[in-house]
Amino acid sequence: MTEKSIGAKSNFVNSLLKGAFATLILTLLFLLYTSGKCSTAELWLALPFFILLYFTQFTIGREAFISPMQNWFRKTWSNTLLFPTLMLAFYTIWMLINGQNMQEGKPWLLVYIIYFPVIVFGLVHVPDRKISWIDFTVFVLALLPTAFSSISQNSDIPINGAGFDSVSHVIIILTGVYAFAIVRGLKDVGFVPELKWKYLLTALSVWAAYYLLIFVFGSSVNFIAITGYSETLDVVLKSILFTLVGTFLHTALFEELFFRGILQNMLAKRIAQGKSWLIFWQIGFGLLVIGALLVGYTLEGKMKWFPAMITVIMFGSAYLIEKSGKYGMGVYTSLAITGVTFGLVHYHAKSIIYIGLACLAGWAYGYTYIKTKNVFYSALVHTLVNIGVLIFGLKMIR
């Protein structure tokens, strides 16, 4: 056995152990969360599904798994379909065991989401292919249906345990990583749970800076009010813990994977390929400042100019940073484009101030991703921002 193969085997084993440890911690939290919320039989039925699902989530993005999987499916195109097929079988078994009607809802939507990007990337696969319109088209077409529709099936795990997470949700995340990081071969997706104190400090610092801004600005425009806590400290702490875990797994990790690990990542690489960031900056700024004005002036409330002002500030900052040439071409242009887009898609919140601050939050999450190249840390900031009202005893007045 060569030194290289020994090293690869060692990395593979280490990755397994790290994934197993992360799964163990989450399983303990799962047991604590579901205690008293479902029967023992339901819990034991859910446990093996839970462990397998999250062990896969905590290992699939590691390089020790990506390279062997890429080498295997390159032998024949049909090999790329095995993983989404296994995920679909996993989902089907879970639903049938729990007596769910597979004909209810829109199961075809899940089939489309998990197969479409894999099939396209498998067909057009070329080693080291540059980022092109195909990648962005696949990204949009794979996720666009989820903006207007949902699977509408109860795949909660456990089914009657107040829904720690849903099987369909985790499967979409897994197949997203598989399609883009493994089949497509997109580098720097950063879907790897790992503890690095430097990265943790970065995430916490970004969160603290963002909430300092929220306190200063939000108070000046009566956007927030300090309400305090109506429960005892132990109840509040338990609520914070489970809300943190639930928000991280069900909201933040999903959005950070697709917005930062994939979209912002691809934009930065595409701009760098073009050797000029300015044209992307101009197009992005032009389109998004118009979008921000439309958002502001189609909603009720004061400060209709606020989303557009935030857009100008973010793109202005990106322009100055790009001009300095210190941080790599396109890195901050892609951050501005993705950050503003992230904020504007929160139009459903129907709050002008909220949307503007969501744009700034998008900058915070994207900046964390730039500094860590890890969506788990940008997801941590995302989670802490979302549950900050609970942590600090606040109420947002929209």
DAGIUR-V520011 format. One line per field, one symbol per residue. phi: phi as a letter, one per 20 degrees, with the letter a starting at -180 (. if undefined). Layout:
phi: ???
This chain:
phi: .ffffffffffffffffffffffffffffffffegndbffffffffgffgfffefffecfeegfeffffffffffbffffeffffffffgffffffgemeefefmcffffgffeegfffffffdfcgmfffcfgffffgfffdggffdbbflcedgcfgddmmfacfffffffffffffeedffnfemfmecfbecfffffffffffffffffgffffffdleccedmdedfgffffffffffffffffedfffffgefefdffffffffffffmbeffffffffgffffffffffeddfpelfefgfffffffffffffffffmecnfnfeffffffffggfffegfflcffgfffffffgfffffffgfdlbfffffffgffffdgfffemdceee
